[in-house]
């Protein structure tokens, strides 16, 4: 998993540095969603590599079925 996701981790770290420099705030939590977030141990792997909390996020959990086309 590490070799496959190394470029993703590098991009997230690069983005985080830019965010920290621009806003002066450290990222403590990441919210993940979509198909990739369902890979076994994906959130644990990301959490370990980024030294941050990773939470699965379902953007549709508050939607009512009758509001979706």
Secondary structure, DSSP 8 states (H G I E B T S, - for coil): -HHHHHHHHHHHHHHHHHHHHHH-----EEEE-SGGGGSTTHHHHHHHHHTSEEEE--TTTT--GGG--
